[in-house]
């Protein structure tokens, strides 16, 4: 697994982005908790314009506590769900009393640092109106663009 990571990272660094994908993919298949592998694969996929795939690997790297991944996600207007590790979108602040959110919108707790996707909040993968209280008892709101992860 480390050999696959080093090969993929070397190919990416040398500019052979397409060739880096296979060893980096194999690295994360062999070691799903390899945060450097997910982060580097995300960079390679992003350079190839495969943004959706890159977001998934970058969010997983952040979920695995990769030091750069959360800041990179913030720069993309994204965060990650602390329960499932999926990427979540940030929204501009709003004064609306009620908002409908799709499953990719992040919900942040105002009482603790928890961020969840709507699917995890609802517990069934459906989109809709999020409940007003998470497990800790705090209030949820859409993950804002000005929030810290």
C-alpha positions in Angstrom: 0.0 0.0 0.0 2.8 2.4 0.8 4.5 1.5 -2.4 1.4 2.3 -4.4 1.1 5.6 -2.6 4.7 6.6 -3.2 4.4 5.6 -6.9 1.2 7.5 -7.4 2.5 10.6 -5.5 5.8 10.5 -7.6 3.9 10.3 -10.8 1.6 13.2 -9.8 4.6 15.2 -8.8 6.4 14.5 -12.1 3.3 15.7 -14.0 2.0 12.4 -15.2 -1.4 12.9 -13.6 -3.3 10.3 -15.5 -0.8 7.6 -14.6 -1.0 8.6 -10.9 -4.7 7.6 -10.6 -4.3 3.8 -10.8 -1.7 3.4 -8.0 -3.4 6.0 -5.8 -6.7 4.3 -6.2 -5.1 1.0 -5.4 -3.5 2.5 -2.3 -6.9 3.6 -0.9 -8.5 0.3 -1.8 -5.8 -1.6 0.1 -5.8 0.9 3.0 -9.2 2.8 3.2 -7.9 4.8 6.2 -4.8 6.2 4.4 -5.5 9.9 4.7 -2.5 10.9 2.5 -3.7 8.5 -0.2 -7.2 10.0 -0.3 -5.8 13.6 -0.2 -3.3 12.9 -3.0 -5.9 11.0 -5.1 -8.2 14.0 -4.7 -5.6 16.4 -6.0 -5.0 14.1 -9.0 -8.7 13.7 -9.8 -9.2 17.5 -9.4 -6.4 18.2 -11.9 -8.2 15.9 -14.4 -11.5 17.8 -13.9 -13.1 14.9 -12.1 -14.4 17.2 -9.4 -17.1 15.1 -7.9 -14.8 12.2 -7.3 -12.1 14.6 -5.9 -14.6 16.0 -3.4 -15.4 12.5 -2.1 -11.8 11.6 -1.5 -10.9 15.0 -0.1 -13.8 14.8 2.4 -12.7 11.4 3.4 -9.2 12.6 3.9 -10.6 15.4 6.2 -12.7 12.8 8.0 -9.5 10.8 8.6 -7.9 13.9 10.1 -5.6 14.9 7.2 -4.1 18.2 8.2 -4.6 20.0 4.8 -7.9 18.6 3.7 -10.4 20.7 5.8 -8.9 24.0 4.6 -8.9 22.8 1.0 -12.6 21.9 1.4 -13.3 25.3 2.9 -11.7 26.9 -0.2 -14.1 24.9 -2.4 -17.1 26.0 -0.3 -17.4 22.5 1.2 -17.2 20.7 4.5 -17.6 17.1 5.5 -20.1 15.1 7.6 -18.6 13.9 10.9 -20.7 10.8 10.8 -20.3 9.4 7.3 -17.4 11.4 5.9 -19.3 12.6 2.8 -18.7 16.0 1.4 -21.3 18.6 2.3 -22.0 22.0 0.8 -21.9 25.3 2.6 -24.7 27.9 2.1 -24.8 31.7 2.3 -26.4 32.9 5.5 -30.1 33.5 5.3 -32.8 35.1 7.4 -35.4 32.5 6.4 -37.2 30.8 9.2 -37.6 27.5 7.3 -35.4 26.1 4.5 -35.5 22.9 2.6 -32.1 21.2 2.2 -30.9 18.5 -0.1 -28.8 15.6 1.2 -25.5 17.3 0.3 -26.1 20.4 2.5 -24.1 20.4 5.7 -25.9 21.0 9.0 -23.8 22.5 11.8 -24.6 22.4 15.5 -24.5 25.7 17.3 -23.6 24.1 20.6 -20.7 21.7 19.5 -18.4 21.3 16.6 -20.5 18.6 14.9 -21.3 18.9 11.2 -23.6 16.4 9.6 -25.1 15.9 6.2 -28.9 16.1 6.0 -29.1 12.4 5.2 -27.3 11.6 8.5 -29.5 14.0 10.4 -32.6 12.4 9.1 -31.2 8.9 9.4 -32.8 7.6 6.2 -31.0 9.2 3.3 -34.0 11.4 2.5 -33.9 15.1 2.0 -36.3 17.5 3.6 -36.7 19.7 6.6 -34.0 19.0 9.2 -35.0 18.5 12.8 -34.2 21.4 15.1 -32.1 19.5 17.7 -29.1 17.1 17.2 -28.1 14.4 19.7 -26.2 16.8 21.9 -29.4 19.0 22.3 -28.0 21.9 20.3 -29.7 23.6 17.4 -28.8 22.8 13.8 -28.5 25.3 11.0 -27.2 25.1 7.4 -23.4 25.0 7.4 -22.5 28.6 6.6 -19.7 29.9 4.4 -18.3 31.8 7.4 -18.2 28.8 9.8 -15.2 27.0 11.1 -14.9 23.3 10.6 
